[in-house]
């Protein structure tokens, strides 16, 4: 979940490293640090707790120089966010360090390694698992060997997940990087410029040519180029990929926060996920990632959707879609639980993994378990070249563009539309008629314009947020396709405003949560015009009778609710299966504006990071 960037070349490294860290700050913002090879023979380390601005001030004060360096922005796993626990970690004395290392992941046998290294005389300055790796490299480094030999040897003793970058004054002008379970890539620049990063955002200002490392890979970067190796197979070739977006895509473009920018990008992101994929006459969807695979989808008898967080909520919508239109049994599993159970994976099962980053550790582990059991796998991811995209048998890219705000917005609605496309594709091969398929295609085509209409409610929702910004609790209720929206709305509010919120099936409210209802409890009802609208009206009556303050998201003027709710938020009408795309956006805006009014950092909420690459 931490951010790593490395640079070796002919230019001063610190500006390039700091720029890369700023691009990666959404991956972690507890502390940050840089290590530079000053003059090639002296290692200079600067690190600070807090956000990157604090590190930038320290670097400007100390003015370290060098054309080779590594940097890190941290999301704490072992030890609190202090200067001692910040990366890079070093081996050698504090005055004359000779190895520096940055790390993303968790070293599971760190305690054992620490004990053995302490017995060998090593002193530890931090509480982190990372420091064991840098001392282990020092301990195993044989005279005359290059740095990469010591790193490779050390990694054979390490258990757990890691993405690392290492430099040393004993073998200067070189960066050694390695990955197992945590993403890492190489950026191939021009004119003697080589970079490394946790994701493409770290290198995109300098190159679009990247090499994604596989698990077990390590690589050596110098100003002359790079070489890739595998711990078991020796030197290997890895393909060069082109990043399709540019640095301007990850700027705020005049918006005060990335989250608001990404909420307003949803008309565009939905057009992009559908572009070239809808077949109106046939009432079908063309998915190239599936068409290029020889697997016969007609053999699918059951679908298991696995994901985490917001992607799991999208998976719940996918469950309802696939069961309604393709008549396939679907189970939606938390990836973190799926991997530790003994799930029944019979022949004919398709495992569908959903992840914005394509690097979510639990989802990737669930995917690997399914593949190990011989199950066909599919991915829905946003990040081209990500590990999940490369591990699944086939899949569908979202093409939503980079999502920098930690709280996912445009990725969620894009995931729902991607699931609708997959549903359409599956349904037309089984239970969905061409007429019903055309109805779905036409509704999908209208969605971007309808989202633009919803976004016009921004000022109205900002005023509403002012009325509820001091609330301590919220309840979100929905039925059918709107139940996952209730879960997602509550999650968004929790993530960015730190208000306690719960999402619940509206009919289940009376089996417990109704005890919480009073005049201090805002209740958000998802009540669009759909087959269960009348039932939701009854649930609203139950809350109203107990003095609850009600916000209702509806899809017409809802005369049945006049005088029964405190606030009506109206979105356009569409097919019930697609209404989650429209009803979720007011909840994103509500969470955003409440958080801003409460003075919260909406782009970098406390304790959270964007890409969860650790368990």
Secondary structure by P-SEA (a helix, b strand, c coil): cbbbbbbbcccccaaaaaaaaaaacccccccccccccccccbbbbbbbcccaaaaaaaaaaaccccccccccccccccccccccccccccccccccccbbbbbcccccaaaaaaaaaaaaccccccccaaaaaaaaaaaaccccccaaaaaaaaaaaccccccccccccccccbbbbbbccbbbbbbbbcccccccccccccccccccbbbbbccccccccccccbbbbbccccbbbbbbbbbccccccccccccccaaaaaaaaaaaaaaaaacccccccccbbbbccccccccccccccbbbbbbcaaaaaaaaaaaaaaaacccbbbbbbaaaaaaaccccccccbbbbbbbcccccaaaaaaaaaaaaabbbbbbbcccccccccccccccccccccccccccccaaaaaaaaaaaaaaaaaaaaccccaaaaaaaaaaaaaaaaaaaaaacaaaaaaaaaaacccccbbbbbbcccaaaaaaaaaaaaaaccccbbbbcccccccccccccccccbbbbbbcccccaaaaaaaaaaaaaaaccbbbbbcccccccccccccbbbbbbbcccccccccaaaaaaaaaaaaaaaaccccccccccccccccc
